Every structure is written in structure tokens, then in C-alpha cells.
Amino acid sequence: MKTSMISWLFLSILDYSVARPTADPLLESGRLSDAADKHLRPVLEKRQQFEQGQPINAKGNGAPITGGTNRYLDLQNPDNLGAQSTDGGAVPNLKWSFSDSKTRLFPGGWVREQVITDLPASHDIAGAQLHLTKGAVRELHWHRTAEWGYLYDGKVRISAVDENGEHQVDDLEVGDIWYFPKGQAHTIQGLADSNEWLLAFDDGNFGALGTTFNVDDWIAHTPKSILAKNFGVNESLFDNLPSPNPYIYRGPEPSTPEPDIRNPNGELQGNSSYTYHLSQQTITPAPGRGGTIAVVDSRNFPIAKTIASAVVTLEPGGLRELHWHPNAEEWLYFHRGQARATVFLGSATARTFDFSAGDTAVFPDNSGHYVENTSKNETLVWIELYKSERVADVSLSQWLALTPQDIVASTLKIPLEVVKGLKKEKQLLLKKGVSG
């Protein structure tokens, strides 16, 4: 355990922007001077062929792929080809792209999901992307799970009713978030020409039978005599129910402004509100000066008891510092840019993954990791979700800085002065070229 931990800890001390090869024949004769290293490193880097989609490292280990392969995926995922010499052990796949999901098409929109059968390591969270055209409606429904949503395109109107008959109708802009607790009735309508959002549910097995309940599906499978008795109307009113249930359909022209529903039971507002207008909040730079983190959890969005979230932006070359989460798995959706992350599972086991827009990932409970923006000119944007009431993380650098310095130095075999220079405050998002 000590050896595997040390191998991970050194990642926080080395220059994270360069994947340094281990022993090489050109280096075996002794420690090179900085000048020699400067001249030889381009030679060594030229030897490796990961950027050409071939599993050949700087030492010449490996060989070209001569059989069938997806060259585009190989070029997108150099770390799957063995680019990181610090990887070790057997780590399961922790990545899924929404582009690999089956897209279901409907009049007025589409949906594609990532559930546990797609990404078996994701036990806590399932995700989806959903698109509505103007006026289209995600029909009235409820779930046995909580639903969390983040709007990244357009404008939508949510409507919900809880078990006490209290209701809420609210129009949301890009950047806003909603949360429907388990079992709460709701619907969503698109207000702009194009409307799209990320959905998440607090159960990885979201696709299981008995998870989602659409109202017209239920009514279509209830005897008309019972419907007539329940609603106090004639049976003939239910002759034209859609079959099968539409899921998404083209609805009426959205009313402007929001409809005024006079409800004697009251409205869902304040701490009971199902919506959080993140678009109206001022987001300040995160410690480390490399980007921003907007945390939305039960501390500022009280109703969100089972899904905590963070919306993150990271500058080109920046690093989300080495850390872990003590309270839950981390589920991620990469919205824009390119990224790399190494996940450390203990016992000398770690694996590096490459990510691009549309990818999802899961970092197992308490696993050590970082996220690096590998783009030279594009800001990385991603969303972190946790099946928890709050976002929590433990910073590696802060832990070391607040541990007796001689113990840290002797454990890592590094100079005491290096330990003394570690910051005692979290450096959540490190700007390129800035040490934590």
C-alpha cells in the first residue's frame, strides 16, 4: 500500500503537463545534465507514437497495430494505448460517451441515456440528454428516483406538484438547475426554438422496470369504467388516448407569461422550491486561479437531498488538483473541451482516461484522481454529480501541508523544504504553470 500511495503522491510534485518516460537506454549511463536532457527529450518524445494512434512508447516498447482497429478512437484515446507509464493493475472501464447511446426519436424531440448496463461502474447515478423543440412537452410523469436537470441550451418551463398538493411553475434559462424528489409529479415544456439539457437520476439502474411512470400510459391501462368513476366524467372522454404513450409530443403554443394557477394548497417556494437559478448567481474564480466551480447542493438548494452538483470550468492546461471524495462516487459529464484523468484505486492500481465533449465518467467511491485540461486553447467545461446532500473533497496537497513535515518528507523521500512550500489552503483549480 505504501508503494502504491507514493507512486500517486509523486504526481502532485512532478510537472503534470509533461508525461515523463521512465528509464531509457539513452539515459541509463547516469543522470543527464539539464542541457543534455533538453536536447534528448525531443528525440525520446519523437520515438513514442501515441499521437499517431500506435502503442509505442519513448523506449521503443510496443509495436504498430496491424489488425482491425478504430483509428479515430485510437487517436482520441492515447492513454488506452499505454501512454502513461504510471498506470498499473486492472481498472474497469470508467467512461461512456453519449454518442454510443441509442437515441430515441419522438415528434418534437429526442432522448439518449447512459445507465448501468452502459457503464457498470456507475452504481449511484444514471444520466441522459434530452432535446425539445419549441412547444414540445416531456409528458406528465414521475420516477421512483430523484431527477436532477441542468439546462445548457434554450429555455424551458417546469411544472410540478408534491404530495401535499403544493405546486410550482417556473421558467428556466441556460445554466439553471432543477431537482424533483423521488415520486413527485412533473412535466417540462420547451419555450425556445431549441432546448436541451442534462438529466441525472440517483440510481445507476434507471432503466429498470418500475422506474418511470407516464400518466397517459397508466390511464391507457386502466379500465374506462374506473376512469369515469375516478374523474366523474363519461367513459367516452377516454376514447382517444395515445397508444403507445408518447414520452415526448408536440404540445400547445407556450403561454406568456407563466400561467397563473390559483392553488389553495400553496406554492413550492423558498426552501421547498424545485428550481435553482444558477444563471442569476455571480461565480467567482476558484482557489488556484485556473477556473471556476459553482457548487449547488443542499446547502444552497435545500430540496436537493440526494444529488449534489458542481459546474466546473478549467482554463487550457489547467489542473483540477489531486483529490478524492469521502462521501460518494463522482459522476461526470464533459460538456465542452478535452480532458485527461488518472484514477487511483489503491494497491498499485491506476488507469488514465481521455475525455471529450459528450463523454460521461464515474470515479469510484474514495478513489484518488485529477482532471487536466489537455487543450491548448479551449476552456474545459464539465459537471460533477454525487449521490449525496453535499459536495465534499479532500485535497492531497492540503493534507500533506497539514501533516507533520518530517513525516511527509520521509514518506515521499523528498526535501523538507519542498514540504514546507506546500499550501495549507485547497488549490482547487490550478492555472497552467502554477504549483499547488
N, C-alpha and C positions, 0 to 999 in steps of 0.2 A: 504494500500500500504506500509506503514511504517513497519508493522509487517512482511509482506512477504519479503521485502527487507532485514530486519535484519536477517531473517532465512537464507537467501542466503549468506549474508556477513560473518556470523559466520563460513561458510565452509572454508573461507580463513585463519581463525585463529586457528581452531581445527586441530589436526593431521589428514591429509587427508588419511593416509594409514590405518586407523582403523575406521570401521563403528561402532560408539559407540551407544549402545542401550539407550533408554530413561529410565524413571522411572521403577524400578523393585522391587518386594516385598522384595528382599534381601537388597535393598538399601534405602527403604523408612524410615528406623529408623533414618536416619541422614547421614551427609556427611562422607563417609568412609575415613580412612587414606589411604595413598598411599600403604602401606603394605597390608592392607585388600583388597584394590582394585586389587592389583597384584595377590592375591590368589583367589579372587572370579571371576575375569574376565574370566579365562578359564572355570569355571563352567557355567557362563552365555553363553559364546560362544558355549559351548557344547550343550546347550539346543536348540539353533537355528539349523534348519535342511535344510537351503537353499542349502548347499553344497551336500546334499543328494537328492536334487530335490523336497523338500517338503516345502509348505508355512507355516512354523512355526518359529516364531521369538524367541529371547532370553527370552522374558517374558512369553513364552508359548502360545501366541496368535496364532490362526490359527489351522489347522488340516491337516492330510495327505489327499492327493488326492486319492480317491477310484474309480473314474470313468475313462473314457478313457483320456489318455494324452500322449504326445510325451515326454518320459522320457529324451531322448537325448537333446531335445530343453530346457526342464526344467533345466537340469544340466548346459547347456550353458548360460542360461539367469536367474540367481538367482534374479536379480533385478526386473524381471517381476513377481516374486513370492512375492515381498514385502520386499526385503532385506534392502532397505533404508527407515528408519523411517522419513527422511526429505522430502520424496516425498509427493505431495499433489495435489488435484484437478484433472481435466480430461485433460490429454495431449494426442493428437492423436499419432498414430504410426509414428515414425520418422526414421524408419530403414527398409532396404530391403537388402536381400542377393542375389547376382548374381546366387547363387545355386538354388534360387527359380524361376529364369527366364527361359523361354523356349529357348533352344539352337537350332538355325537353322544350318543345316549341308549343306556343299557345296563341290564340288570337289576342294580340296586344302585348306579347312579351315572351320571355323565356326564363329558365332557371337551370343551373347546374350545381351539383352538390359534391362535397367531399365528406364521406362518412367512414366508419371504422373499417369497412371492407376495402376501402381505397387505401387508407393509411392505418394499419392495425395498431401502430404505436400510440395513436391518439385516442386515449380512453375517455378523456374529460370533455372534449369539445368536438363538435362537427360544424362544418362551415358550408356556405353556399353563396353564390352570386345570383341576383335576381334583377331582371330588367322589365320595366313597364313603359309603354308609350303613353302619350297624354290621354287621360281619362280612363285608362285601363285599371283594373282592380284585381288585387290579390284577394280572392273571395273570403267571406267571413269564415273564420276558423279558430281553433285553439290547439295547444300542444300539451302533452304530458311533461314537457321540458320547458324551461325558460327560453325566451327568444331575445336575442340582442341584435341590434342593427346599426350600421354606420352608413350614412348616405354620402356617396362620393360623386354623384352626378345628378343634376336636376333638382326637383322639388317634389315632395310627397305630402300627403295628408294621412295621418294615422287616426284611427278611431278605436276605442277600447272601452269595455265595461267590466267591472270586477264583480265579485260575489255579493257585494253589498248594494249593487245597482248604481254605484257611482261611475261616472263616465268621463272620458276625455276625448276631445277632438283637437288636433294640433297640426299646424303646417310646419314642415321641417325643411331647412336649407342644407346645402352641401357642408359637410363637417359635423352635422348634428347626429345625435345618438338616441336610440330608444331601447327600452327594456320592458318586455311583457313577462311578468312572473308566470310560473307554471299554472296552466289551466285557465288563464284569463282570455276572454273572448276579444278578438281584434280583427281589423282589416286595414289595408293600405291602398291608396289610390295615387296614381301618377298625375302630377299637375303640370309639369313641363313637357316639352316635346319628347325628351329622352330622360329617363330616370333609372338609376342603377345603384345598387347598394350591396354591401357585405352583410350576410346573416351569419349568426353563430348560435349554437344551442348547447346547453350544459350536459350533453350526453353524446359520446362519440358514436353510439349505436342509434343515431337519429332515424335511420331508415327502417328500423324495426316496426312490425305491425303494432298498431295501437299507440302510435306516437303523434300523428297529426289527424285532426278531425275536422272535415269541411262540412259546413252546415247543410248545404243542399244535398250532399251525399247522404247525410243522416236522414234528412226528410224523405229523400227518394227511396230509402229502405225502411220507412215506417208506414204501416197501413194507413190509407187515406181516411178511414173512419176515425182512427186515433188522432190524426192531424186535425180533422174537422172538430172533434171534441176538444182538443187542446187549445185551439185558437178561436173557437166559437164561430166558425165560418162553414160554408158549403164545401163538400168534398171536391167539387168541380174546379175550385180555385187551384188545385194542385195537379191539373192535367198536363201542364206544360213545363214541368221541371226539367232542367237539362240533364242528359244522361249520356255518357258518364259525367261526374262532377267536373266542372271546367277548370278549376285551380286558378287560372288567370282568364279574365274575359274583358272585352271592350265595354266599359261602363258609360254612365251618363257624363255629359259635359260637366267638369268640376264647377261647383258654385263658388262665387267670390263675393264677399269674404267667406270665412269658415261659417258653416251653418250654425245657427243659434238653437241649441237643443235645451229646452227648459226642463230640467230634471229635478224633481222634488227630493231625490236622494242625495244630491250634491255632486260636485265635480272632483276628479282626481287632480290635485294640485299640491304645490309645496313639496313636502317630503313624500307624498303619495304619487307624485307625477311620474308618468311613464316615459317622459322625454327629457333630454338634456341638450340645451342649445350650446354646444361647444363652439359653433360658428360665431357666437357673440362674446366669447371669452378672449382675453389677452394672454397669449402664450409667450413666455419669456425663455431666453436661451438656457439650456441645461448646464449644470456644472461640467467643466471640461471644454466649453465653448465650441463644441463640434456640431450642435444642432439643437433640437427641441424635443421635449417629452411632455405630452399632455395626458395626465393620469385622470381617468374617470372611473371611480369605484364608489363604494357605499359611503365614503367619507364626504363626497360632494354630490353624489347621485344616490340618495338613501334607498330607493326602491331596489337598486341593483345588488341584491344579496348574494347571488351565485355566479355572476360573471363580472370580473374586474378587468379593466382595459387600459391600454396606453397607446396613444397615437404618436409615432416617433418619426422625426426627420433627421437625417445624418448627412453632413457635407461630404463631398468627394474625398476619398482617402481617410475618412474619419473612422473611429472605432467605438462601438458600444463596449465599454470596459469589461474585462473578465469578471464574471459574477455567477451567482446561482439564485434560485428562488426557493425559499424554505417552506412554502405553503402549497405549491401546486405544480402540475405540468405547465409548460408555456406553449401556447398555440400561436402561430404567427401567420399573417397574410402579408405578402410583399406586393405593394400597390404600384410602386414605381422604382426603377433603377436596377442595379446589380449588387449582389452581396455574397459574402463568404462567411461561414461559421464553422467552428470546430466544437463538437460536443464531446465532453469528457464524462465517461460513465464509471470511473474508478477502475482499480485493478489493471492498470496499464492499457485501458481500452478507450479509444477515441476515434472519431471519424469526422472528416471535413466535408462540407456540402457547399455547392454553389447554387445561388438563387437568382431568379429574375422575376420581373413583374408577372403576377398571376400565380406564383408558387405559394403553397402553404407548407408549414413545417410544424413539427412538435419536438420540443426539447424535454426529455423525461424529467420527472419529479426530482428536484435537487441536483440535476446534472450541471456541471460547470460548462460555461460557454461564453462566447463573444459574438458580436456581429460586426463585420467590417464592410464598409462601402468600397467596392473594388472599381467603381467607375472613376474616370479622370475628370469628368465634367458634369455629371448628373447627380442631383440630390437623391438619396435613398429614402423612400417612404414606406413604412410598414406599420402594422397594427399587432400588438401583443394582447392576448386574452388568457385569462386564468379562471378556473372554476373555483372562485374564492370571493370573499366580500371585499378584498383589498389587494392592491399590487404591493409586493414585497420582494426585495432583493438584498443579497449580501455581496458587498464589493470585496474582491480579493485584495486589492491594494489597501483598502481601508483596514481590513482585518490584519494584514501584515504590519501596517503602520501602528496599530494599537496593541500589538503583541510585543513582549519584551524583545528588544532589538538583538541581543546576543543570541537568543533562541532562533530568531528568524535567520540571522546571518549564518549560524552553524547548520541549520537545516538545509538551506539553499546553497551553502558553500559560496557565498558572495560577500564582498567587503561590507563592514559595518557602516561605512559612510553611505553606501547605496541604500541601506535600510533606513538610515536617518533621513534620507531625502524623500521617502515615500510620503504622500499627502495623507493627512488624517481625515479629510473630507472626501466623500464619494466624488469621483470624476466620471459621471455617467456617460457622457458622450465626448470622447477625446478628439479634438481637432487634429488634422493631419500634421505630423511633426511635433506634437505636444506630448510630453511624457506625463503619465499619471502619477 
